[in-house]
Amino acid sequence: MCAGGDWSAPLAGGDDYELLFSVAPEQADAARRRCVDGGHAVQEIGRLTDQAGIELIYPDGQASTEIPDGFDHFRS
Protein backbone atom coordinates (compact mmCIF):
# COMPACT_ATOMS: atom_id res chain seq x y z
CA MET A 1 0.00 0.00 0.00
CA CYS A 2 2.85 2.40 0.75
CA ALA A 3 5.25 1.05 -1.86
CA GLY A 4 7.68 3.67 -2.99
CA GLY A 5 6.73 5.98 -0.14
CA ASP A 6 3.23 6.81 -1.41
CA TRP A 7 1.29 7.41 1.81
CA SER A 8 -1.65 9.25 0.16
CA ALA A 9 -4.13 6.35 0.41
CA PRO A 10 -3.59 5.39 4.06
CA LEU A 11 -3.41 9.01 5.18
CA ALA A 12 -6.35 10.44 3.25
CA GLY A 13 -8.51 7.51 2.13
CA GLY A 14 -11.79 6.40 3.63
CA ASP A 15 -13.23 3.11 4.84
CA ASP A 16 -10.73 2.60 7.65
CA TYR A 17 -12.56 0.82 10.44
CA GLU A 18 -10.26 0.59 13.41
CA LEU A 19 -10.67 1.51 17.04
CA LEU A 20 -8.60 4.55 17.93
CA PHE A 21 -7.87 5.33 21.57
CA SER A 22 -5.26 6.99 23.73
CA VAL A 23 -3.68 6.05 27.03
CA ALA A 24 -1.24 7.80 29.33
CA PRO A 25 2.39 6.96 28.40
CA GLU A 26 2.98 5.16 31.69
CA GLN A 27 -0.01 2.88 30.96
CA ALA A 28 0.83 2.13 27.30
CA ASP A 29 2.67 -1.16 27.89
CA ALA A 30 -0.10 -2.53 30.11
CA ALA A 31 -2.81 -1.50 27.62
CA ARG A 32 -0.89 -3.07 24.73
CA ARG A 33 -0.43 -6.29 26.72
CA ARG A 34 -4.17 -6.46 27.55
CA CYS A 35 -5.09 -6.02 23.89
CA VAL A 36 -2.67 -8.72 22.74
CA ASP A 37 -3.74 -11.08 25.55
CA GLY A 38 -7.33 -10.60 24.38
CA GLY A 39 -6.38 -11.57 20.83
CA HIS A 40 -6.45 -8.05 19.39
CA ALA A 41 -3.70 -6.52 17.30
CA VAL A 42 -2.62 -3.07 18.42
CA GLN A 43 -0.43 -0.51 16.67
CA GLU A 44 0.87 2.76 18.05
CA ILE A 45 0.28 5.45 15.43
CA GLY A 46 1.16 8.63 17.25
CA ARG A 47 1.43 10.63 20.42
CA LEU A 48 -0.59 13.42 21.94
CA THR A 49 1.40 16.43 23.09
CA ASP A 50 0.63 19.87 24.45
CA GLN A 51 1.83 21.45 21.20
CA ALA A 52 -0.75 22.97 18.85
CA GLY A 53 -1.27 21.40 15.44
CA ILE A 54 -0.23 18.13 13.86
CA GLU A 55 3.28 16.96 13.08
CA LEU A 56 3.47 14.08 10.63
CA ILE A 57 6.61 11.93 10.89
CA TYR A 58 7.00 9.04 8.46
CA PRO A 59 8.50 5.67 9.51
CA ASP A 60 11.83 6.69 7.97
CA GLY A 61 11.96 9.66 10.39
CA GLN A 62 11.27 12.32 7.76
CA ALA A 63 8.93 15.05 9.03
CA SER A 64 6.28 16.64 6.84
CA THR A 65 4.46 19.93 7.32
CA GLU A 66 1.95 18.97 4.62
CA ILE A 67 -0.91 17.19 6.38
CA PRO A 68 -3.50 15.40 4.21
CA ASP A 69 -7.12 16.50 4.55
CA GLY A 70 -8.50 13.00 4.96
CA PHE A 71 -11.86 11.77 3.80
CA ASP A 72 -14.86 14.05 4.32
CA HIS A 73 -18.29 12.45 3.87
CA PHE A 74 -19.95 15.87 3.75
CA ARG A 75 -17.69 17.47 1.14
CA SER A 76 -19.63 18.24 -2.02
Summary of the structure (lengths in Angstrom):
residues: 76
radius of gyration: 15.0
end to end distance: 26.9
largest distance: 43.3
contacts: 88
relative contact order: 0.18
helix: 28%
strand: 5%
